[in-house]
Amino acid sequence: MADECCSLQLIDGDGGFNKSGLAEFVKAVRLAECGLSYAVVSIMGPQSSGKSTLLNNLFRTNFREMDAFKGRSQTTKGIWMAKCNEIDPCTIVMDLEGTDGRERGEDDTAFEKQSALFALAVSDIVLINMWCHDIGREQAANKPLLKTVFQVMMRLFSPRKTTLLFVIRDKTRTPLENLEPVLREDIQKIWDSVPKPEVHKETPLSEFFNVDVVALSSYEEKEEQFKEQVASLRQRFFHSIAPGGLAGDRRGVVAASAFALSAEEIWKVIKENKDLDLPAHKVMVATVRCEEIANEKFVCLSADKEWQQLEEAVENGIVPGFGKKLSSILEKCLSGYDMEVIYFDEGVRNAKRQQLESKLLQLVHPAYQSMLGHLRSKTLDDFKEALDKALESGEGFAVSACDHTELFMSKFDEGCKDAVVEQAKWDPTKIRDKLQRDIDAHVVSVRAAKLSELSAQFEEQLSKALAEPVEALLDAASDDTWPAIRRLLQKETKSAISGFASALAAFELDQVTVEKMLAKLEEYAKNVVESKSREEAGRVLIRMKDRFSTLFSRDSDSMPRLWTGKEDIRAITKTARAASLKLMSVMAAIRLDDDKDNIENTLSLALADNPNPNATNRSIQSFDPLASSSWEEVSPKKTLITPVQCKSLWRQFKAETEYTVTQAIAAQEANKRNNNWLPPPWAILAIVILGFNEFMTLLRNPFYFAIIFVAFLVGKALWIQLDIPGEFRNGALPGILALSTKFLPTVMNLLKKLADEGQRPAAPEPHRNPELAAKSFRNGVHNSTTSDASSNITSSENESEQSSPLRQ
């Protein structure tokens, strides 16, 4: 039995509390699993009254008993505790040190009172062990004990109702029915004599105690009868906590898991000689234990593998069924807490449950936030991808953006529902609002990009439609140039704006924005024309020279001019310069508003060739219309070439085209000389009259005629070899210089040819024509002087065409 029964000294003789021993005892007897289904029984009585013997026989414990052969002395010191065997519910019994012992003396009653108060605070049933012969005696040994019990009872604030079971030992022949009234009368007298607070002055004993009496025979004299009576009494401890059971009032009982803490705190208060407030103590015990259990559950969940796996998974991405999984984990933890604290004070356990729930939600909230963050990111990415595909397929932007926004916000809401944690009232509105802002920002960004792309597309279309035609119109430079440009601008702008407006309809923009964008496109079209006009104005000098060269060097059929001497170079030059001046007047300003100006007249008066140079000089000296940086009636923003710049350009233009005119005049004069070889008629008549005698002499003497014929052949050969007409085509002095360098080599070459022909043996050949023989001496080399570097290409072509008949 000793092996089956667990016992320990809970409080030693000096009042020391065995905390570690009690913890091991609770663990050994598995008391914490009992909840409220347990009872505590304690026994009080005089020293050596057989308390331990009664407990060992009643509850089958193994408390140390007194050895009667060694004399009567103190056996139990302090308070001992053991678990009763084979009694349901679990029953803990405490054996208190006996009162009225000589070891502590007559005056040392402090420990007696402390132990009695401890037993009343902890126990459901208190056994009062007393001798039968003390009943009815004034100086009986049980009276000090009862006084002690009743006195300490006053120190309990709102004590629970405890059962006092008086065990009468060594019962005599007197029936119990006669002994019990006397005992109850003695108890009432003791109760009435005990000082009480004002609150309990009139309070009856029954408010504090359930008094019951039982009698047992002598253990030493009637052992068998004693054991039978003890066995009968033992049956009363079965189901002692049931309604109507021996335990009585159970309102102040603490949960079994908190018994050790409660006992320790009660003894601590008693040792400090303080009044013991059992309700407050109950709350304190519940607070401590509930907090301990809550902390255990929190640590348990923190280390839970299922939670750790869920936490790791949600860090990497979306977890389907996240809300249900997390809710299940939390519910499991909270349910475990509820099961362990069910027997503690309701207010305390609910408060601690709320604290535990709050701590658990704080622990898992980052995972919830991470889940919503992944959900937001995925929803946003899917929205972007779906919107891009829809726009690529040709859907309208506004409709597509609206439909996809609604669709993916709905998907996000479904994901939030899947992530809802039942124990929490977390609101995903902030995350949802952030997603909405992100989607709206992306829509705005895509809209801006698409509008920019659309604007660029129509701007490029306008650039292609306007740039080259404007360049061509400005190059033509006629009176209809700017009206034609205005018509072109109006036509292309209208077409582009119509298409642009149709494209903008898909974006469902407000009217003000649409009008601004259309106005911007219209302004861009004007800028294209103005930019191209400024670009062409920067090349106006080149354009003027090209136009002058074209009109001066080619006729009305666009054929190169041949300066034969019949052309009026002055008139041609004037016409070409007038056309160039017209081009400059056209490019001098931008005329998109159909405003009239006098630029052309001003330039014509100031720069056109005047037949009366003296009058022009006087006019310039008195007033120069081009001595200004702006044109009249023309805005500076629309000015391309200022009057001063026009004057400078015209001066430079005339200087660079002067050489072309000079070359044309020289070519015309050379052509006249080449085509006029015969002398005047009067000279021919004079030669015939004065040379008649010489002619008759030649007729009379044929030898002279032969010499003249040979000289003619040699001269003809030299004429052809030296290309005399070609050399004199560019003037007399250049021709003479060229012939002086070529004459001697040509003569030497001719003599060498004649010598080679003379040494060659005669051969039967057909008779050769003398003129062909002379032509055989040609060496094929034809030199001509190069023209000046500043002469234009057209003049050189004309000269080549004029010289070609001579070469042939």
C-alpha positions in Angstrom: 0.0 0.0 0.0 2.9 2.3 0.7 4.1 1.9 -2.9 0.6 2.6 -4.3 0.1 5.7 -2.1 1.9 8.9 -2.9 2.6 11.0 0.2 4.8 14.0 1.1 5.4 16.5 3.9 3.7 19.6 2.5 4.6 21.9 5.4 7.4 21.1 7.8 7.4 21.8 11.5 8.9 25.2 11.0 6.3 26.3 8.5 8.4 25.8 5.4 6.3 25.0 2.2 7.5 22.1 0.1 6.8 23.7 -3.4 8.9 21.3 -5.5 7.5 18.3 -3.6 4.0 19.4 -4.2 4.6 19.9 -7.9 6.0 16.4 -8.2 3.1 15.1 -6.1 0.5 16.7 -8.4 2.3 15.3 -11.4 2.6 11.8 -9.9 -1.1 11.6 -9.0 -2.1 13.3 -12.3 -4.2 15.8 -10.3 -4.2 18.4 -13.1 -6.3 16.1 -15.2 -9.1 16.1 -12.7 -10.4 19.6 -13.4 -13.0 20.2 -10.6 -13.6 16.5 -9.9 -11.5 16.2 -6.8 -11.9 16.7 -3.1 -9.6 17.6 -0.2 -10.0 16.1 3.2 -8.0 17.2 6.3 -8.0 16.0 9.9 -7.5 17.9 13.1 -7.3 16.7 16.7 -5.3 16.4 19.8 -1.8 15.0 19.6 -1.7 11.1 19.8 -5.5 10.9 19.3 -5.1 8.3 16.5 -5.5 10.7 13.5 -2.9 9.0 11.3 -4.2 5.6 12.2 -7.7 6.7 11.2 -6.6 8.1 7.9 -4.5 5.0 7.0 -7.5 2.8 7.7 -10.1 5.1 6.1 -8.2 6.1 3.0 -5.5 3.4 2.8 -2.7 5.9 3.1 0.7 5.3 4.7 1.0 8.1 7.2 3.4 7.4 10.1 1.6 6.1 13.1 2.6 6.3 16.8 4.2 3.3 18.4 2.3 2.7 21.6 5.1 0.6 23.1 7.5 3.6 22.9 5.2 5.9 24.8 2.9 8.7 23.7 4.7 11.4 21.8 4.4 13.6 18.7 4.4 11.6 15.6 3.2 14.0 12.8 5.1 17.2 12.5 3.7 20.0 10.2 1.2 18.9 7.6 1.5 15.8 5.5 -0.4 15.0 2.3 -1.3 11.8 0.5 -3.7 10.6 -2.2 -6.5 8.3 -1.2 -6.5 5.0 -2.9 -9.5 3.6 -4.9 -11.9 6.4 -4.1 -13.7 8.3 -6.8 -13.4 11.2 -7.3 -9.8 11.8 -6.7 -9.4 12.6 -3.0 -6.4 14.3 -1.4 -6.0 13.9 2.4 -4.0 16.1 4.7 -2.8 15.0 8.1 -2.2 18.0 10.4 0.1 18.1 13.4 -1.8 17.4 16.6 -2.8 20.2 19.0 -2.1 20.5 22.6 1.3 18.8 22.3 4.0 19.2 24.9 6.7 19.6 22.2 5.4 23.1 21.3 4.4 24.0 24.8 1.3 25.7 26.2 2.0 29.1 24.8 3.1 28.2 21.3 -0.3 28.0 19.5 0.6 30.1 16.4 1.3 27.1 14.2 -1.9 25.4 15.4 -3.9 28.4 14.2 -2.0 28.7 11.0 -2.5 25.0 10.1 -6.1 25.1 11.1 -6.7 28.2 8.9 -4.9 26.5 6.0 -7.0 23.3 6.4 -10.3 25.3 6.4 -9.2 27.3 3.3 -8.1 24.3 1.3 -10.3 21.5 2.4 -13.8 20.5 1.4 -14.1 18.2 4.5 -12.4 18.7 7.9 -12.4 15.7 10.2 -12.3 16.7 13.9 -10.8 13.8 15.8 -12.0 13.8 19.5 -12.3 11.4 22.4 -15.7 10.2 23.5 -15.1 10.9 27.2 -14.4 14.6 26.4 -18.0 15.2 25.3 -19.9 17.2 28.0 -16.7 18.1 29.9 -15.9 21.8 30.4 -12.2 21.3 30.2 -12.2 18.8 27.4 -9.3 18.6 25.0 -11.5 19.4 22.0 -12.7 22.8 23.2 -9.4 24.7 22.5 -9.3 23.1 19.1 -12.9 24.2 18.2 -12.2 27.7 19.4 -9.2 27.8 17.2 -11.2 26.6 14.2 -14.0 29.1 14.8 -11.5 32.0 15.5 -9.6 31.5 12.3 -12.8 31.2 10.4 -13.5 34.8 11.1 -10.3 35.6 9.2 -11.7 34.2 6.0 -13.5 36.8 3.9 -16.7 35.1 2.4 -15.5 31.6 3.2 -17.0 28.7 1.5 -19.2 26.3 3.5 -17.0 23.5 4.8 -18.1 20.2 6.2 -17.0 19.5 9.8 -17.1 15.8 10.4 -16.7 15.1 14.1 -15.2 11.6 14.6 -15.9 10.4 18.1 -13.1 7.9 19.1 -13.4 5.0 21.5 -17.2 5.1 21.7 -18.7 3.8 24.9 -22.0 2.1 25.4 -23.8 5.5 25.3 -25.7 5.6 22.1 -24.7 8.1 19.5 -28.2 9.6 19.5 -27.5 10.7 23.1 -24.0 11.9 22.5 -24.7 14.0 19.4 -27.1 16.6 21.0 -24.6 17.2 23.8 -21.8 17.6 21.3 -23.8 20.0 19.1 -24.7 22.0 22.2 -21.0 22.3 23.2 -20.2 23.3 19.6 -22.9 26.0 19.6 -21.6 27.4 23.0 -18.1 27.6 21.6 -19.4 29.4 18.5 -21.3 31.9 20.6 -18.3 32.5 22.7 -16.0 33.3 19.9 -15.6 37.0 19.1 -17.1 37.9 15.7 -17.1 40.9 13.4 -20.2 43.1 13.4 -21.2 41.6 10.1 -21.4 38.1 11.6 -22.7 39.0 15.1 -26.0 37.2 14.5 -24.8 34.8 11.8 -25.6 31.2 12.8 -23.0 28.4 12.7 -24.9 26.7 9.9 -23.9 29.5 7.5 -20.3 28.5 7.7 -20.3 24.8 8.5 -22.1 21.6 7.7 -21.8 19.7 11.0 -21.9 16.0 11.0 -21.1 13.4 13.7 -19.8 9.9 13.5 -18.6 7.5 16.3 -16.0 4.8 16.1 -15.1 2.0 18.5 -11.7 1.6 20.1 -9.0 0.6 17.6 -7.0 -1.2 20.3 -9.8 -3.0 22.1 -12.3 -3.6 19.3 -10.2 -3.6 16.1 -12.5 -5.6 14.0 -15.5 -3.5 14.9 -13.4 -0.4 14.3 -12.5 -1.5 10.8 -16.1 -2.3 9.9 -17.2 1.1 11.1 -14.3 2.7 9.1 -15.3 0.8 6.0 -18.8 2.0 6.4 -17.5 5.6 6.8 -15.3 5.2 3.8 -18.4 4.7 1.6 -19.5 8.2 2.4 -16.4 9.6 0.6 -17.3 8.0 -2.7 -18.9 10.7 -4.9 -18.4 13.2 -2.1 -18.6 16.1 -4.4 -21.9 15.2 -6.0 -25.0 17.2 -5.0 -26.0 16.2 -1.5 -22.6 14.6 -1.0 -20.4 14.9 2.0 -18.3 17.7 0.5 -21.1 20.2 0.6 -20.5 23.7 -0.9 -18.2 23.7 -4.0 -18.5 27.3 -5.0 -15.0 28.3 -3.9 -13.1 25.3 -5.3 -10.2 26.0 -7.6 -9.3 23.9 -10.6 -7.0 20.9 -9.9 -4.3 22.3 -12.2 -4.1 25.3 -9.9 -4.2 23.5 -6.6 -0.5 23.7 -6.0 -0.4 27.4 -6.8 -3.5 28.0 -4.6 -2.1 26.1 -1.6 1.2 27.9 -1.9 -0.3 31.4 -2.0 -2.8 30.6 0.8 0.0 29.4 3.1 2.1 32.5 2.1 -0.7 34.8 3.1 -1.3 32.9 6.4 2.4 33.0 7.2 2.4 36.8 6.7 -0.5 36.9 9.3 -2.8 38.6 6.9 -6.5 38.1 6.5 -7.3 35.5 3.9 -9.7 36.7 1.2 -10.7 33.5 -0.4 -12.7 35.0 -3.3 -9.8 37.4 -4.1 -7.4 34.4 -3.7 -9.5 32.4 -6.1 -9.3 35.3 -8.7 -5.6 35.5 -8.1 -5.1 31.8 -8.6 -7.3 31.9 -11.7 -5.3 34.8 -13.1 -2.0 33.2 -12.6 -3.0 29.8 -13.9 -4.9 31.2 -16.9 -2.0 33.4 -17.8 0.4 30.4 -17.5 -1.9 28.2 -19.7 -2.3 31.1 -22.2 1.5 31.5 -22.4 1.9 27.7 -22.8 -0.6 27.7 -25.7 1.1 30.7 -27.3 4.5 29.0 -27.2 2.9 25.8 -28.4 1.3 27.5 -31.4 4.6 29.3 -32.2 6.3 25.9 -32.4 3.5 24.2 -34.2 4.7 22.6 -37.4 1.5 23.2 -39.3 1.7 26.9 -38.5 5.4 27.1 -39.4 4.7 25.4 -42.8 1.8 27.7 -43.5 3.9 30.7 -42.5 6.7 29.6 -44.8 4.3 28.9 -47.6 2.6 32.3 -47.4 6.0 34.0 -47.6 6.6 32.5 -51.0 3.2 33.1 -52.5 -0.5 32.7 -52.4 -1.8 29.8 -50.3 -5.2 28.5 -51.3 -7.6 28.1 -48.3 -5.3 30.2 -46.2 -8.1 31.6 -44.0 -9.6 28.1 -43.2 -6.2 26.7 -42.4 -5.2 29.5 -40.1 -8.6 29.6 -38.5 -8.3 25.9 -37.8 -4.9 26.3 -36.2 -6.1 29.2 -34.0 -9.3 27.4 -33.0 -7.3 24.3 -32.0 -5.1 26.5 -29.8 -8.0 28.4 -28.2 -10.0 25.2 -27.7 -7.1 23.7 -25.8 -6.9 26.8 -23.7 -10.7 26.7 -23.0 -10.5 23.0 -22.0 -7.7 23.7 -19.4 -9.2 26.8 -17.9 -12.8 25.7 -17.8 -12.8 25.4 -14.0 -11.4 28.8 -13.3 -13.2 32.0 -12.7 -15.2 32.9 -15.8 -14.3 36.6 -15.8 -10.6 35.8 -15.4 -10.5 33.0 -18.0 -12.4 35.1 -20.6 -10.1 38.1 -20.0 -7.0 35.9 -20.4 -8.6 34.2 -23.5 -9.0 37.6 -25.1 -5.4 38.4 -24.3 -4.3 35.1 -25.7 -6.4 35.6 -28.8 -5.0 39.1 -29.2 -1.4 37.7 -28.9 -2.1 34.9 -31.4 -3.6 37.3 -33.9 -0.6 39.6 -33.5 1.6 36.6 -34.2 -0.3 35.5 -37.4 -1.2 39.0 -38.7 2.1 39.4 -40.7 1.2 36.1 -42.5 -2.2 37.5 -43.2 -0.7 40.8 -44.5 1.8 38.8 -46.6 -1.1 36.8 -48.1 -3.0 39.9 -49.0 0.2 41.4 -50.4 0.8 38.4 -52.7 -2.9 38.5 -53.7 -2.7 42.2 -54.5 0.5 41.8 -56.5 -0.8 38.8 -58.5 -4.1 40.5 -59.1 -2.3 43.6 -60.4 0.0 41.6 -62.6 -2.9 39.6 -64.0 -4.8 42.9 -64.6 -1.9 44.4 -66.5 -1.4 41.3 -68.7 -5.2 41.0 -69.4 -5.5 44.7 -70.3 -2.5 44.5 -72.7 -4.0 41.5 -74.5 -7.4 43.2 -74.7 -5.9 46.3 -76.2 -3.8 44.3 -78.6 -6.9 42.5 -79.8 -8.4 45.9 -80.7 -10.9 46.4 -77.8 -11.8 50.0 -76.9 -9.5 51.3 -74.1 -12.2 52.8 -71.8 -14.5 49.8 -72.0 -11.7 47.3 -71.6 -10.1 49.2 -68.7 -13.5 49.5 -66.9 -14.4 45.8 -67.4 -11.0 44.5 -66.4 -10.9 46.7 -63.3 -14.3 45.4 -62.2 -13.3 41.8 -62.9 -10.0 41.8 -61.1 -11.3 43.8 -58.1 -14.0 41.1 -57.8 -11.3 38.4 -58.0 -9.4 40.2 -55.3 -12.5 40.3 -53.1 -12.9 36.6 -53.6 -9.3 36.0 -52.6 -9.8 38.2 -49.5 -12.8 36.1 -48.5 -10.7 32.9 -48.9 -8.1 34.5 -46.6 -10.5 35.6 -43.9 -9.6 34.4 -40.4 -12.7 33.6 -38.3 -11.1 34.7 -35.0 -10.1 38.1 -36.4 -12.1 41.1 -37.7 -9.3 42.3 -40.0 -10.4 44.6 -42.7 -8.7 44.3 -46.0 -10.0 47.7 -47.1 -6.6 49.4 -47.0 -5.0 46.7 -49.2 -8.0 46.8 -51.5 -7.8 50.6 -51.7 -4.1 50.3 -52.5 -4.8 47.8 -55.3 -7.5 50.1 -56.6 -5.0 53.0 -56.6 -2.4 50.8 -58.3 -4.9 49.7 -61.0 -6.0 53.3 -61.5 -2.4 54.4 -61.8 -1.7 51.7 -64.3 -4.8 52.6 -66.3 -3.7 56.3 -66.3 -0.2 55.3 -67.3 -1.4 53.0 -70.2 -3.9 55.6 -71.3 -1.1 58.3 -71.4 1.2 55.9 -73.3 -1.6 55.0 -75.8 -2.6 58.6 -76.2 1.0 59.6 -76.7 1.5 56.8 -79.2 -1.7 57.8 -81.0 -0.6 61.4 -81.1 2.8 60.5 -82.4 1.1 58.3 -85.1 -1.0 61.2 -86.3 1.8 63.7 -86.0 4.0 61.4 -88.1 1.2 61.2 -90.6 0.9 64.9 -90.7 4.7 65.3 -91.1 4.7 63.0 -94.1 1.7 64.6 -95.6 3.0 68.2 -95.2 6.8 68.3 -95.2 7.6 67.3 -98.8 4.6 69.0 -100.4 5.4 72.2 -98.6 9.0 72.0 -99.7 7.9 71.5 -103.3 5.5 74.4 -103.1 8.1 76.7 -101.6 10.6 75.6 -104.2 8.1 76.6 -107.0 7.7 80.1 -105.3 4.8 81.5 -107.2 1.9 83.8 -106.2 -0.2 80.7 -105.4 2.4 79.2 -103.1 1.1 80.2 -99.8 -2.6 79.8 -100.7 -1.7 76.3 -101.9 0.1 75.6 -98.6 -2.9 76.9 -96.7 -5.3 74.6 -98.7 -2.9 71.7 -98.1 -2.6 72.4 -94.4 -6.4 72.7 -94.0 -7.1 69.5 -95.9 -4.5 67.4 -94.1 -5.3 68.9 -90.7 -9.0 68.2 -91.2 -8.3 64.6 -92.2 -5.9 64.0 -89.3 -8.2 65.6 -86.7 -11.2 63.6 -88.0 -9.2 60.3 -87.6 -7.7 61.4 -84.3 -11.2 62.3 -82.9 -12.5 58.9 -83.9 -9.6 57.2 -82.2 -10.0 59.2 -79.1 -13.7 58.2 -78.8 -12.5 54.7 -77.6 -10.9 56.4 -74.6 -14.1 58.1 -73.4 -12.2 61.3 -72.4 -14.0 64.4 -71.2 -14.8 67.0 -73.8 -12.2 69.5 -72.5 -9.4 67.0 -72.8 -10.4 66.0 -76.3 -10.6 69.6 -77.5 -7.1 70.2 -76.0 -5.6 67.2 -77.8 -7.3 68.1 -81.1 -6.0 71.7 -80.7 -2.6 70.4 -80.0 -2.6 68.2 -83.1 -3.8 71.2 -85.2 -1.0 73.3 -83.7 1.5 70.6 -84.5 0.4 70.7 -88.2 1.1 74.4 -88.2 4.4 73.9 -86.6 5.3 71.3 -89.3 4.6 73.9 -92.0 6.4 76.6 -90.1 9.4 74.4 -89.3 9.7 73.3 -92.9 9.4 76.9 -94.0 12.2 78.0 -91.7 14.3 75.1 -92.9 13.8 76.1 -96.5 14.3 79.8 -95.7 17.8 78.8 -94.3 18.6 77.5 -97.8 17.1 80.4 -99.7 20.4 81.5 -101.3 20.9 78.0 -102.7 17.4 77.9 -104.0 17.8 81.3 -105.6 21.0 80.3 -107.3 19.4 77.1 -108.6 16.5 79.0 -110.0 18.7 81.6 -111.6 20.9 78.9 -113.1 17.9 77.0 -114.4 16.2 80.0 -116.0 19.5 81.5 -117.3 21.1 78.4 -118.7 17.9 76.8 -120.2 15.3 78.0 -122.6 11.5 77.7 -122.3 11.7 74.1 -123.4 14.2 73.3 -120.7 16.9 72.8 -123.3 20.5 74.1 -122.7 21.0 77.5 -124.3 23.6 77.9 -127.1 25.0 81.4 -127.0 25.0 82.0 -130.7 24.9 85.7 -130.5 21.2 86.2 -131.1 20.2 85.9 -127.4 19.4 88.9 -125.3 21.6 88.1 -122.3 20.5 91.2 -120.4 16.8 90.3 -120.7 17.4 86.7 -119.7 19.5 87.8 -116.7 16.7 90.2 -115.6 14.1 87.5 -115.9 16.1 85.0 -114.0 16.9 87.5 -111.2 13.3 88.5 -111.0 12.3 84.9 -110.5 15.0 84.5 -107.8 13.7 87.7 -106.1 10.2 86.2 -106.3 11.4 83.1 -104.5 13.0 85.2 -101.8 9.9 87.2 -101.3 7.8 84.1 -101.0 10.2 82.7 -98.3 10.5 85.9 -96.4 7.5 85.3 -94.2 5.0 82.7 -93.1 1.6 83.4 -94.6 -0.8 80.9 -93.1 -3.4 83.4 -92.0 -4.1 84.9 -95.5 -2.9 88.3 -94.3 -1.8 90.7 -97.0 1.7 92.2 -97.0 4.0 94.3 -99.2 7.1 92.2 -99.0 7.2 91.4 -102.7 6.7 95.1 -103.7 9.3 96.3 -101.2 11.9 93.8 -102.5 11.1 94.6 -106.1 11.5 98.4 -105.6 14.6 98.0 -103.5 16.5 95.2 -105.3 15.1 94.8 -108.9 17.3 96.0 -111.8 16.4 99.7 -112.6 17.0 101.1 -116.0 17.9 104.5 -114.5 20.7 103.8 -112.1 21.2 107.4 -111.1 17.6 107.7 -109.9 18.0 104.5 -108.0 21.1 105.7 -106.2 19.4 108.8 -105.2 16.3 106.9 -103.9 18.5 104.6 -101.8 20.5 107.5 -100.4 17.2 109.2 -99.4 15.3 106.1 -98.1 16.3 102.4 -97.9 13.1 100.2 -97.3 15.3 97.3 -96.4 17.1 99.0 -93.6 14.9 97.4 -91.0 14.8 94.2 -88.9 11.1 93.6 -89.5 8.5 93.8 -92.2 5.5 96.0 -92.0 2.2 94.2 -91.2 4.2 91.0 -90.5 4.7 89.6 -87.0 8.3 88.9 -85.9 7.2 85.3 -85.1 6.1 84.8 -88.7 9.2 86.5 -90.2 11.6 84.0 -91.9 14.0 86.5 -93.5 14.3 90.0 -92.2 14.6 93.0 -94.7 18.3 93.4 -93.7 18.9 89.7 -94.3 17.2 90.0 -97.7 19.4 92.8 -98.7 22.5 90.9 -97.7 21.4 87.7 -99.4 20.6 89.6 -102.6 24.0 91.2 -102.6 25.6 87.8 -102.1 23.4 86.3 -104.8 24.3 88.8 -107.4 28.0 88.4 -106.6 27.9 84.7 -107.0 25.8 84.7 -110.2 27.8 87.5 -111.9 30.4 85.1 -113.1 27.8 83.0 -114.9 26.6 86.1 -116.8 30.1 87.1 -117.7 30.9 83.6 -119.0 27.7 83.7 -121.1 28.7 87.1 -122.6 32.2 85.9 -123.4 30.9 82.7 -125.0 28.5 84.7 -127.2 31.3 87.0 -128.4 33.6 84.1 -129.1 30.8 82.4 -131.1 30.3 85.5 -133.1 34.0 85.6 -134.0 34.2 82.0 -135.0 31.2 82.3 -137.4 32.6 85.5 -139.1 35.8 84.4 -141.1 35.2 86.3 -144.4 36.2 89.9 -144.8 33.6 92.6 -145.5 32.3 92.8 -149.2 34.2 96.1 -149.9 37.4 94.3 -148.8 36.7 91.4 -151.2 36.1 93.9 -154.0 39.3 95.7 -153.3 41.2 92.4 -153.2 39.8 91.4 -156.6 40.7 94.7 -158.2 44.1 95.1 -156.7 45.1 91.4 -157.0 44.1 90.9 -160.7 47.7 91.2 -161.9 49.0 88.6 -159.4 46.1 86.2 -160.4 47.0 86.5 -164.1 50.7 85.8 -163.2 49.6 82.5 -161.5 47.6 81.5 -164.6 50.6 82.1 -166.8 53.1 80.2 -164.6 51.7 76.8 -163.2 54.8 76.3 -161.0 53.6 79.0 -158.6 50.3 77.4 -158.5 51.9 74.1 -157.4 53.8 75.9 -154.6 50.7 77.6 -153.4 48.9 74.2 -153.4 51.6 72.6 -151.3 51.6 75.5 -148.9 47.8 75.1 -148.6 48.1 71.5 -147.8 50.8 72.2 -145.1 48.7 75.0 -143.7 45.6 72.9 -143.7 47.4 70.2 -141.8 48.7 72.6 -139.2 45.2 74.1 -138.9 43.7 70.7 -138.1 46.6 69.7 -135.8 46.6 72.9 -133.8 42.7 73.2 -133.7 43.0 76.9 -134.2 39.2 77.7 -134.1 38.9 75.8 -130.8 41.8 77.7 -129.2 40.5 81.1 -130.2 37.0 80.3 -129.0 37.7 81.6 -125.5 39.4 84.8 -126.7 42.4 86.0 -128.7 45.0 86.1 -125.9 44.2 82.7 -124.6 44.3 81.3 -128.1 47.7 82.9 -128.9 49.2 81.6 -125.7 47.9 78.1 -126.4 49.2 78.0 -130.0 52.6 79.3 -129.0 53.1 76.3 -126.7 51.8 73.8 -129.3 53.2 75.2 -132.6 56.8 73.9 -132.5 55.9 70.3 -131.3 53.3 70.1 -134.0 55.7 71.2 -136.8 58.4 68.7 -135.6 55.8 66.0 -135.5 54.7 66.8 -139.0 58.2 66.8 -140.4 59.0 63.5 -138.8 55.9 62.0 -140.4 57.0 63.3 -143.8 60.5 61.8 -143.3 59.1 58.4 -142.4 56.9 58.4 -145.4 59.8 59.3 -147.7 62.0 56.4 -146.5 59.2 53.8 -146.9 59.6 51.7 -150.2 57.1 52.3 -152.9 54.2 49.9 -153.2 51.4 49.5 -155.6 48.7 51.4 -153.9 45.7 53.2 -155.2 46.0 56.9 -155.6 45.3 58.7 -152.3 43.5 61.9 -151.9 45.8 64.7 -150.8 43.4 65.9 -148.2 43.2 62.4 -146.6 47.0 62.2 -146.6 47.1 65.4 -144.7 44.6 64.1 -142.1 46.7 61.0 -141.5 49.2 63.3 -139.6 46.8 63.9 -136.8 47.9 62.7 -133.4 44.4 62.9 -131.7 45.5 65.2 -128.9 43.0 68.0 -128.4 43.7 70.6 -125.6 41.6 73.4 -124.4 41.8 75.9 -121.6 39.8 75.2 -118.5 37.2 77.6 -117.4 37.3 79.6 -114.1 36.4 77.9 -110.8 33.4 80.1 -110.2 31.7 79.6 -113.6 28.6 77.4 -113.3 28.0 74.0 -114.8 25.4 75.1 -117.3 27.9 77.6 -119.0 30.4 74.8 -119.4 27.8 72.6 -121.0 26.9 75.3 -123.4 30.5 75.9 -124.3 31.0 72.2 -124.9 27.9 72.1 -127.2 29.2 75.2 -129.1 32.6 73.7 -129.6 31.3 70.3 -130.8 30.5 71.4 -134.4 34.0 72.8 -134.7 35.5 69.5 -133.6 33.4 67.6 -136.0 
